[in-house]
Amino acid sequence: MNIPFVDLKSQYQSLKPEIDAAIQMVLNDTTFVGGKYVEAFEKAFASQYGVKHCISCANGTDAIYISLKAAGIGPGDEVITAANTFIATSEAITQTGARPVFVDNDEYFHLDPARLEEKITAKTKAVIPVHLYGQPAAMDDIKAICDSHHLLMIEDCAQSHFAALDGRQTGTFGLAGTFSFYPGKNLGAYGDGGAIITNDSDFARRARLFANHGSEKKYIHEIEGINSRLDGLQAAILSVKLKYIEGWNEARYQHALKYTDLLQDIPEVKCPKLRPHCSHIFHIYCLRVPQRDHLIDYLKSEGIATNIHYPIALPYLPAYSYLKHQPEDFPVASEYQNEILSLPMYPELTDEQIIFISDSILKFYSRQV
Ligand SMILES: Cc1ncc(COP(=O)(O)O)c(C=O)c1O
């Protein structure tokens, strides 16, 4: 059986008439950059989040960078984030001239609030929790620490569209939430795209200004900014897909329950833990396993694609060798990086595929291969 890691084709096929019509409308109107389709998407996304503002931009990395700039972060500042995330989070910090400071994982693969306070210095200005894999980070504890130290909180929601903690959606706990609409994300465009949500109108104005060459009015530039825009085609596609996100997230959640049900009795396999009171949207279904690289090869020989998010925790990447971190600085991230394995996950995955994948893992560990 051939099982891809994500299957964007099935989803397009299921929505083809609607998506094709949306694309055709943008082509007919030639509203390629900005314009009514972008405005309509921003309005719909903000409304679905119950927030005042959505500022769209070119991608999820820019969404973090623009947010940090609009929050006034710059050279001399420190911004704290998780050791286990995609490099985009820390790249955006460095782009502002600030220094990234990493915190080790908790058992849910997120920034561990118990290790956060020790990283706070006089230079710390903000914290970026990442709702990695689609599950909310420990927001109550992280927010309490941020509040007591007067730190800004910007949530990286690139993997957590509409995930919630106690019914409150990720992206609404701090100053802003940032999103990626990279095609493989739970809400994915057909190219790059990103957005920021916030209830702070001054911050929203500064973010919009910075993302558009520092200009609200054509050729009047209040500051120097950047060019980071969502295009009309992506906005129209995202507006169609936004109507389906809840069902897709629910399908992913059901697939995750099925995986866990089938895998939890294999002694070698550690299934992802559900944080209490959270709705996990399973952007990624991540196991922890021994002999991980052999298992990957075996699954590949069975036609099953897998992935690792992420094979090297950020502090140990060559890009951060200047921080001179040692394995003992982040014991959990150091251990997990050799064990984590992401299984195929997308709404259109079938029970038959999940059973085949789970049986293959069982065969591998019971040495029937
Ligand atoms: C946690 C996280 N943050 C930020 C990003 C950056 O998003 P983009 O690729 O749209 O720039 C990603 C994308 O992979 C991500 O997974």
The ligand as a Gaussian input file, in Angstrom:
#p B3LYP/6-31G(d) Opt

LIG

0 1
 C        5.852000      26.166000      14.142000
 C        6.026000      26.939000      12.861000
 N        6.262000      28.262000      12.912000
 C        6.405000      28.996000      11.803000
 C        6.340000      28.428000      10.553000
 C        6.588000      29.275000       9.354000
 O        5.562000      29.286000       8.441000
 P        5.829000      29.566000       6.875000
 O        6.446000      28.333000       6.300000
 O        4.489000      29.867000       6.333000
 O        6.760000      30.736000       6.810000
 C        6.080000      27.065000      10.438000
 C        5.975000      26.435000       9.100000
 O        6.363000      25.359000       8.842000
 C        5.923000      26.290000      11.615000
 O        5.685000      24.975000      11.560000

